[in-house]
Amino acid sequence: MSTRHDIRRVRENKGFPSDATVPRGVSPLGDYVRTRRVQLGMTQGDLARAANVAQTTISMIEIGERPANTATRKKIAKALGVKPVDLFMISGDFERN
């Protein structure tokens, strides 16, 4: 399946954040999560346990294979010690006035 079809399929699934429309492997959110996790000396497993999500969820978010829903972003933000709004701003899903 081509990237164009992947994007169309994800857009049709309501509730996913806009970074879901970014082509596979290109994710500002995933890059940020990975960078912050490494800065904190955490493995993907460590972050997954701290956020109470599956390690595969962290992996897929980091490589841009899966968008993170609101609940998952909140859990990851708390585990990374950042504000949830920061994760939305990074992916362009929210603009602070």
SVG drawing of the C-alpha trace seen along z (x, -y; Angstrom):
<svg xmlns="http://www.w3.org/2000/svg" viewBox="-14 -34 35 38">
<polyline fill="none" stroke="black" stroke-width="0.4" points="0.0,0.0 1.4,-3.4 1.9,-6.3 -0.9,-8.2 -3.3,-5.4 -2.0,-5.2 -2.6,-8.9 -6.2,-8.7 -7.0,-5.7 -5.7,-7.5 -7.6,-10.7 -10.8,-8.7 -10.4,-7.4 -11.8,-10.1 -10.1,-11.2 -6.5,-10.8 -4.3,-13.9 -3.0,-15.6 0.5,-14.1 -1.2,-11.0 -1.3,-12.6 2.5,-12.8 4.1,-10.2 5.3,-7.1 8.7,-7.6 8.4,-11.4 7.0,-12.4 7.9,-15.5 6.1,-14.0 8.0,-10.7 11.3,-12.5 10.6,-14.5 9.5,-11.5 12.6,-9.6 15.0,-12.5 13.4,-13.3 13.3,-9.6 17.0,-9.3 17.9,-12.5 16.2,-11.0 18.2,-7.7 15.0,-5.7 14.5,-2.7 11.3,-2.3 10.3,0.3 11.0,-2.1 8.8,-4.8 6.1,-2.3 6.0,-1.1 6.0,-4.7 3.2,-5.7 1.3,-2.4 1.2,-1.7 2.7,1.1 6.3,0.9 5.2,1.4 3.0,-1.7 6.1,-3.8 8.1,-2.2 5.4,-2.8 5.0,-6.5 8.7,-7.1 9.1,-5.8 6.0,-7.5 4.0,-4.3 1.2,-5.2 -0.4,-8.4 -0.8,-8.9 -4.4,-9.6 -5.1,-12.2 -5.0,-9.8 -1.7,-8.2 -0.1,-11.6 -1.2,-12.6 0.4,-9.5 3.6,-9.9 3.9,-13.6 3.5,-12.8 6.1,-10.0 8.5,-12.4 8.0,-15.2 6.5,-17.6 3.1,-19.3 0.6,-17.4 0.1,-20.6 3.7,-20.5 3.2,-17.2 0.2,-18.7 2.2,-21.8 5.1,-19.8 2.9,-18.0 1.0,-21.1 -2.3,-19.9 -2.6,-22.9 -1.6,-26.5 -1.1,-28.5 -2.5,-32.0"/>
</svg>
